[in-house]
Amino acid sequence: MGSKDSSYDVVYRGDTREWIAPGTYVFFQRLKEHGGGYWLGQVFDDWFSFVSEEPISLRQGMHLLLEIKSQDKEDMKFDGSVDNFFLKG
């Protein structure tokens, strides 16, 4: 379901995936009998990391992924060299 540029995928009830690229965020749809919603996590080579502690809606998950992406961009701007270090007061 996810586009190549989005780095996420949606696995609906009854669907399977042969392989998911490491680093991909995945929404797994829950059964309605268990409350519905989606589990959101990130796939790695040998494990799955939950992003949210409880099931969420797709809308909430997309918002969360946007927040994560914006934080990643801010982390890349950090310059921790001694020459550029200062404290803001």
Secondary structure by P-SEA (a helix, b strand, c coil): cccccccbbbbccccccccccccbbbbbbccccccbbbbbbbbccccccccccccccaaaaaaaaaaaaaaaaaaaacccccccccccc
